[in-house]
Amino acid sequence: MEGLNSQPANNRRMTKVFKALADGTRQEILQLLEEHSYAVGEIVAKFDLSQPTISRHLSVLKEADLVIDQRRGQNVIYRLNDSALAASMRQFFGRFRSCQEVLR
């Protein structure tokens, strides 16, 4: 088990991750980004939401380290941060005996 000093930071990170995952639109964005990277405008085109609303959702996902953005000229391209998503799930669910075997 990790040291007590690292626990508050880990809990804050997990809170950000689960806050990001708690919203259906953000879940859909993550599923979309699992296919491949998209520019913000391409993501907006797939939803019936405004660009500022999608940008706010992307900001929450980025704050939780679930997406990575990269500027390409005038566009910002987003992709799923697969390794961070997997690590977060292993870290959280690995705390529970009932999940440990499934995570192996």
C-alpha distance (Angstrom), angle and dihedral (degrees) to the residues before:
residue distance angle dihedral
M1 . . .
E2 3.79 . .
G3 3.79 121.9 .
L4 3.77 120.1 -87.7
N5 3.80 91.6 -117.7
S6 3.80 91.9 64.3
Q7 3.82 94.9 44.9
P8 3.85 98.4 83.8
A9 3.81 91.4 51.0
N10 3.81 91.1 47.0
N11 3.80 90.8 48.7
R12 3.82 91.4 51.1
R13 3.80 90.3 50.0
M14 3.81 91.9 48.6
T15 3.81 89.9 49.1
K16 3.81 89.8 55.1
V17 3.80 91.7 47.8
F18 3.80 94.6 49.3
K19 3.80 92.2 43.4
A20 3.80 87.9 54.6
L21 3.81 92.3 46.7
A22 3.82 93.6 46.7
D23 3.81 93.5 76.5
G24 3.81 120.2 80.8
T25 3.80 94.4 -145.4
R26 3.79 91.3 52.8
Q27 3.81 89.8 48.9
E28 3.81 88.9 53.1
I29 3.81 91.2 48.4
L30 3.82 90.4 52.7
Q31 3.80 91.1 49.5
L32 3.80 89.7 49.5
L33 3.81 91.6 50.0
E34 3.78 90.5 50.6
E35 3.82 87.0 70.7
H36 3.82 94.3 54.4
S37 3.80 143.3 -55.4
Y38 3.79 120.7 -59.4
A39 3.79 136.9 -168.8
V40 3.80 115.5 -121.1
G41 3.80 91.4 -106.9
E42 3.80 91.1 53.6
I43 3.80 90.5 51.5
V44 3.81 91.3 48.3
A45 3.83 90.0 51.9
K46 3.82 90.2 59.3
F47 3.81 93.9 56.0
D48 3.78 135.9 56.5
L49 3.80 90.3 -127.0
S50 3.80 134.7 101.1
Q51 3.79 123.0 -98.0
P52 3.84 92.2 -112.2
T53 3.82 90.4 52.7
I54 3.81 92.6 50.1
S55 3.82 89.4 45.9
R56 3.82 90.1 54.4
H57 3.81 90.3 50.7
L58 3.81 90.3 49.3
S59 3.80 89.8 49.2
V60 3.82 91.1 55.4
L61 3.81 90.4 48.1
K62 3.80 91.0 48.5
E63 3.82 92.1 48.1
A64 3.82 87.5 54.6
D65 3.84 89.1 49.1
L66 3.81 90.9 -120.9
V67 3.80 94.2 122.9
I68 3.78 133.7 36.0
D69 3.78 122.3 -147.8
Q70 3.77 128.2 -155.6
R71 3.78 128.2 -175.3
R72 3.80 115.6 -129.6
G73 3.77 108.8 -179.3
Q74 3.80 106.9 -62.2
N75 3.81 93.4 -12.6
V76 3.78 131.8 83.3
I77 3.79 110.9 -147.4
Y78 3.80 120.4 -156.2
R79 3.78 127.9 -158.9
L80 3.77 134.3 176.7
N81 3.79 114.8 -96.3
D82 3.81 93.3 -136.1
S83 3.77 95.9 177.9
A84 3.82 94.5 50.6
L85 3.80 92.1 47.3
A86 3.80 92.1 49.7
A87 3.82 92.8 44.6
S88 3.80 91.7 50.2
M89 3.78 92.4 51.1
R90 3.81 92.9 46.2
Q91 3.80 91.0 47.8
F92 3.78 95.1 49.3
F93 3.79 101.4 37.3
G94 3.80 91.7 38.2
R95 3.80 87.2 70.9
F96 3.78 89.5 71.4
R97 3.80 121.9 74.7
S98 3.80 90.5 -147.5
C99 3.83 90.1 61.8
Q100 3.79 101.3 38.4
E101 3.80 96.5 85.3
V102 3.80 92.1 49.4
L103 3.82 90.4 52.1
R104 3.81 94.7 54.9
